[in-house]
Amino acid sequence: MQSAHALLKLESVSCAYPAGNTPLREICLEIHAGDLVVLAGANGSGKSALLRTMGGFQDPSAGVVRYNGADVKELPERTLDEQILLVRMEGDKVLLGPTTEDELARSCRLAGLRGPAIPKRVEDALQAMGMESAREWYLDEMSSGERRRIALAQALVSRPRLLLLEDPYVGLDRSGVELLNGILRDLARRGTAVIFTSSDLSVLPCSDRLIALHDGEIVLDVPARVAAAEHQLLFQCGIALPSHIQLALALRDRGVVQFSQAPLTVDEVVALLPHRM
């Protein structure tokens, strides 16, 4: 849907590298405040390139990326630093430290906070991540998983308007997925636009919108709830639906269950069954 009030707008954006490959081709899309989007695609589909281009970290070779109506290339770096945050899967490697508090306080200052507001924001972020005891830990003595959670906590202290996450759910157990999902949904409710990449559509329940990429092009942009209706297209693009959604579709095709929109979670699939068993 086109809107003059889009937070982020990509207008026929393409990216080409000197080696000759073109990771993005004629991308047109809009992102609004409060959007919670999964950017899905097989390896090499262009997910990471699109994420970097959205945030102004990579210039397009053609087209325009607009943030609040302005060309990203013309915005002051401070504006981008304060309002757009990109967290890579290995983003913990760029943490400066030396302690957790030092790192998060730095993010607070970049967000314009001063004085007593900083320790309060740091405390709230660590509590949300379940790392209240880590305030004075040295980053170089923490595990990679702990450092990754600190990198995610930066999103809470800086409260960016646009949060870009590269494969944030990879390697998380069920409790970790639920924790991160709650954090991202809370940020979206507060008006932050959240976009994260994934090659695994088991994260569909963690999003409200699916944008699927194939060979640098958007092949699908739909609400997460109706994504399963395009399972054949997704399969052709190397994006498989999780097994429980495939099971629900197979049961529907055999007349065992009925639904207008495919269930997204295992619990939703199970809820379809009792009266049929």
N, C-alpha and C positions, 0 to 999 in steps of 0.2 A: 504494500500500500504506500503510495507516494504522499509525502507530507512536507509542508514548509517548516515544520517544527522538529525535524529529525535532529537528534544529537550528532549522529554521524551519517554521512552520505557519500557513497562511492559512485562516481559517474564515469562509466565506461573505462574502468581502470584495468590496465594491463601492465605486466612486468616482464621484462626480457633481460637476460644476463648476457655478458660478452661471449660466453661459450656457445650461445645460440639457443639455449633452452628458454622456454616461456612458461614460467610457473603460474601466471595469471593471465586470463584472456577476457577482456570486455566485461569486467565485473560491475554489476549495478545492484546496489542494495542500500537499505536504510536501517539504521539502528536507533531506537528511541530510549529515552530515560526509563529505567525499570525493566528493560528487556533482559531475559535470561535465555541465552542462545547457545546451543551446542553446534559447533562447526565440525562436521564429520566428513571423513574421506579416507580412502586407503593411503598407504605410504606413497608419497610423491604426487598426491592430488593437488597440492598447493595450499594446504591448511596453514602451515607455518608462515609462508610468504604472505598470505592474506592477513594473518594476525598482525605481523610486523607492519604491513602497509596500512592497516586500519589505524594503528597508533602513531603513525608518522615516523616510525623507526626505519622505514625503507621507502624510498621515493619510487613512485610508479614511472614507467617509461612512457605511458600515455594515460590520459584521463586525469580526473581530479578527485582528491579525497577532501571532503569538507567536514570540519568540526564546528558545530554551532554556526554553520553557514559560511565560515571562513576557510580558505584553502589552508590545509595543515602546514604546507611549506612556508606560509607567510606568518604563522603564529610565533610569538616569542617562545624560546625554549622553556622559560620558566612556567608559562601557561601549560605547556605540554607536560612538564615534570609534575606540576601540582594536580592536574586533572586526569591524566592518563597513566595507568600503571600496567606494565607488562611483566608477568611472572612466568618465567620459563620453567620447564621441568627440572632443570639443573640450575635454577636461579639462585639456589642457596650458595653456589660457588662464588657469587659476586658480593656476598655480604661482607661488609667492611669491619664491623665490630668496634672494639674488641669484645664487648659483652652484648647480650640480648638487649638490655636497656639502652645502651649506646646506639645500637642499630635502629631500634624503633623510635627513639627520641629524634634521631636524624630525620626519619621519615615524617615525624610530626612537624619539625621545623620547616621542611620542604613544603608541607601543607599549610604553612602560615601560622601554626600554633606557637604560643609563647607562654612562659611562666608556668603556673600550677596546672594549666590545662594539659601540659605534656605528660607528667607522671600519671594523671588520671586516665588519659587516653591509652597509654601504654598498659596500665593495669587492666583496663577493660578488654583490650585486644588479647592479652595473655590469658585472661579468664575465659574468653570465648574459645580459644584454642586449646584449653585444658592444660596450660603450661604456666600456671601461676608461680610455681617454684623456680622457673627458669630465668627470672628477671636478672640475676647477677651471674648467670652462667657465661663462660667464655665460649664464643662460637667455634673456635678451633679445637675445642675439647668435646663438642657435641657430635652425635651421629648425623649421618646425612638426612635421615628421616626427621630428626629434631630440627635441623637447620632448614629443612624444607618447610616445616610448620612455621618457623620464624619468618621465612620469606612470605608465606601466606598471611601472617599476622600484619605485615606491612600494609596489606590492603585494608585492614581494619583501622589502623591508626591514621592512615592518610585519607581514607574515605574518598577515593577518586570518583569522578563522574563516569569514567569508562575504565573497566577492569578487564584485562585480557590475560587469559590463563592458558598455558600450553600443557595439555595432557595432565590436568591436576588430579584426576582420579586414578591414574596408573599406580598400581601397587598398593592401593588402600584396601584394608579389610572392610567388612560391612559397617562396623562402628565408625571407621574413618570416613567412609562414604556418607553416612548419615550426618556426621559432624560437619563435613565440608558442605554438604547440600544445605543444611540449616543456615550456615554462615552466608553462602551465596544468595540464598533466597531472602535472607534478612537484608543484605545489601541491596538487592533488587527492589525490595519493598520500600527502601529509603530513597530510591530513585537512581541508584547506580546501574548503568548498563553493564551487564556481565556477559562476556563471550568466552567460551572455552572450547578447545579442540579435543577431539577423541576419534579413534578409529573403531571404538567399541560402543555399540548403541545400547548396551546395558545401562548407560547413563541417561537414556531418554527421560526417565522419571525425574531427573535432576534439572531438567530444562523445560521451557515453555515453547521453544521454537527450534526447529531443525533446519540448518542450512547445509546441504550436501554438495560436496565438490567432486569433480572428476576431470582429470587432465586440465586443471586450471580454470574450469568453468563451473558456474553454479547450475546444478541439474535439478535441485529441489529446494524450495523454501516454503515450509509449511509449519503449522502448529505441531508440537510434538505428539499430541493426541491422535493426529490423523496420519502420522508418518508411516505407520504399518500398512496403510492402504497402498503405498507405493513400494511394497517389498520387492517386487520384481525389478523395478528400476534400480533400487538400492543394491540388489544382488548383482546386477549387471555392472555396477560401478565398484564392485568389490567391497560393499558395505553390508555386512550380514546383520540381520536382526537377532537379538538374543534368543536362545532356544525356547524360553517360556512363551515368548510372543509368537514364535513360529508354531509352537504346539497349539496355542489358542486359535491361530488361523486355520491350522489343519483340522481341529475339532469343529470349527464353524463350517468349513467346507464339507464336512461329513454329517452335518446336521446335529451334532452332539450338543453344541452350545450356540447361543445367538447373542450378537452385540452389534451396535452400529459403529462404535469406535473400539479398536483393539485395546485390551488391557496392557498396561505398561509394566506392572510389577508382578512378581510371583504371587503375592497375596491376592491381587486382582484376578489372576487366572484361577486360583483356587476357589475364589468366591463365586465363580461361574459354575462350579461343578456339583456342589452337594445335592441340589434338587434333581440332578440328572443321574446320580450314582445309585 
